[in-house]
């Protein structure tokens, strides 16, 4: 399996990724603790009982990473040079332990590099949904991608 080269990205194309992932309590606890995030909304069940959600929320940075990670196999694995940035990051609905995440990606724009002819920049919009088709995360990502080698 390989990612797409710059020339293969078509603006407006929507990719529905086949990989899905059910998020576990362990995912959330490990990620929150590994990143030294002591936010009780993620790790304290008793505290969470007093919130409007009544249960822990999955750490939003884990959600962002999972959303982009799910997209990699179909888009950038082995063909990306670098992520240049993520913008317009939103989490319109909460993600909870036991939710299953699916992801769609829309190709927003594609352009060749002006200074390096072997690469270009792709702008992608990633959207993550839970098993109830509620949007739980969205971001626009800019990635520097390889062009296909020409002989």
C-alpha positions as CSV (number, residue, x, y, z in Angstrom):
1,X,0.0,0.0,0.0
2,X,1.3,3.5,-0.8
3,X,0.0,7.0,-0.6
4,X,-0.8,9.2,-3.5
5,X,1.7,11.3,-5.4
6,X,0.9,15.0,-6.0
7,X,-0.5,14.4,-9.5
8,X,-3.0,11.9,-8.1
9,X,-4.8,14.3,-5.9
10,X,-7.9,15.8,-7.5
11,X,-9.5,18.9,-5.9
12,X,-13.1,18.1,-4.8
13,X,-12.5,14.4,-4.6
14,X,-13.9,12.8,-1.4
15,X,-12.1,9.7,0.0
16,X,-14.1,7.6,2.4
17,X,-11.5,5.7,4.5
18,X,-12.2,2.1,5.2
19,X,-10.2,1.9,8.4
20,X,-12.2,2.5,11.6
21,X,-11.3,2.4,15.2
22,X,-13.2,2.0,18.4
23,X,-11.6,4.2,21.1
24,X,-11.0,2.6,24.5
25,X,-10.6,3.9,28.0
26,X,-7.0,2.8,27.9
27,X,-6.3,4.8,24.7
28,X,-7.6,8.0,26.4
29,X,-5.8,7.3,29.7
30,X,-2.5,6.5,28.1
31,X,-2.5,9.4,25.7
32,X,-3.6,11.9,28.4
33,X,-0.9,10.6,30.8
34,X,1.9,10.3,28.2
35,X,1.3,13.9,27.2
36,X,1.2,15.1,30.9
37,X,-2.4,16.3,30.5
38,X,-4.0,16.1,33.9
39,X,-7.4,17.5,32.7
40,X,-10.0,15.8,34.9
41,X,-12.4,15.8,31.9
42,X,-10.3,13.0,30.5
43,X,-9.1,11.0,33.4
44,X,-11.3,11.4,36.5
45,X,-14.6,9.5,36.3
46,X,-15.9,10.9,39.6
47,X,-15.3,14.5,38.4
48,X,-16.9,13.7,35.0
49,X,-20.1,12.6,36.8
50,X,-20.6,16.3,37.7
51,X,-20.2,17.6,34.2
52,X,-22.9,17.9,31.5
53,X,-21.4,14.9,29.8
54,X,-21.5,12.6,32.8
55,X,-18.5,10.6,31.6
56,X,-14.9,11.2,30.5
57,X,-14.3,12.9,27.1
58,X,-11.6,11.5,24.8
59,X,-8.7,13.8,24.7
60,X,-9.1,16.1,21.7
61,X,-5.5,15.8,20.6
62,X,-5.9,12.0,20.5
63,X,-9.0,12.5,18.4
64,X,-7.1,14.8,16.0
65,X,-4.2,12.3,15.7
66,X,-6.5,9.4,15.2
67,X,-8.5,11.2,12.5
68,X,-5.3,12.1,10.5
69,X,-3.8,8.7,11.2
70,X,-6.9,6.9,9.7
71,X,-6.4,9.0,6.5
72,X,-2.7,8.2,6.0
73,X,-3.0,4.7,4.4
74,X,-5.2,6.1,1.6
75,X,-3.5,9.5,1.1
76,X,0.1,10.1,2.3
77,X,1.8,6.9,3.5
78,X,5.3,6.9,1.9
79,X,4.7,9.8,-0.4
80,X,4.6,12.7,2.0
81,X,7.6,14.8,2.7
82,X,6.2,16.8,5.6
83,X,3.1,18.0,7.3
84,X,3.1,21.8,7.0
85,X,0.3,22.5,9.3
86,X,-3.3,22.0,10.5
87,X,-5.8,24.7,10.6
88,X,-9.5,25.2,11.3
89,X,-9.4,22.4,13.9
90,X,-12.8,21.9,15.6
91,X,-14.5,19.3,17.8
92,X,-18.2,20.0,17.4
93,X,-19.4,16.9,19.3
94,X,-17.7,14.9,22.1
95,X,-16.0,11.6,21.6
96,X,-16.4,9.0,24.4
97,X,-14.9,5.7,25.4
98,X,-16.5,3.0,23.2
99,X,-17.2,5.2,20.3
100,X,-16.1,4.0,16.8
101,X,-14.5,6.6,14.6
102,X,-14.7,6.7,10.8
103,X,-13.1,9.4,8.6
104,X,-13.7,11.1,5.3
105,X,-11.2,13.4,3.5
106,X,-11.9,16.0,0.8
107,X,-9.1,17.2,-1.4
108,X,-9.3,21.0,-1.3
109,X,-6.4,22.1,-3.4
110,X,-3.2,21.0,-5.1
111,X,-0.3,23.1,-6.3
112,X,3.3,22.4,-7.4
113,X,6.2,24.0,-5.6
114,X,7.7,27.1,-7.2
115,X,11.2,26.4,-5.8
116,X,11.4,22.6,-5.9
117,X,10.1,20.8,-9.0
118,X,9.9,17.3,-7.3
119,X,7.1,18.3,-4.9
120,X,4.0,20.3,-4.2
121,X,1.5,21.1,-1.5
122,X,-1.9,19.5,-1.0
123,X,-4.6,20.9,1.2
124,X,-6.9,18.2,2.7
125,X,-10.0,18.5,4.8
126,X,-10.4,15.6,7.3
127,X,-13.7,14.9,9.0
128,X,-14.2,12.3,11.8
129,X,-17.6,10.9,12.7
130,X,-18.7,8.6,15.5
131,X,-21.0,5.5,15.0
132,X,-24.1,7.8,15.1
133,X,-22.7,9.8,12.2
134,X,-22.1,12.9,14.4
135,X,-19.1,15.0,13.4
136,X,-16.6,14.8,16.3
137,X,-13.6,16.4,14.6
138,X,-12.6,18.4,11.6
139,X,-9.4,20.0,10.4
140,X,-7.7,21.3,7.3
141,X,-4.2,19.9,6.8
142,X,-1.5,21.1,4.5
143,X,1.0,18.4,3.4
144,X,4.1,18.6,1.2
145,X,3.9,15.7,-1.2
146,X,6.3,14.0,-3.6
147,X,5.7,14.2,-7.4
148,X,5.9,10.9,-9.3
149,X,9.5,10.3,-10.4
150,X,10.0,10.9,-14.1
151,X,12.7,9.3,-16.2
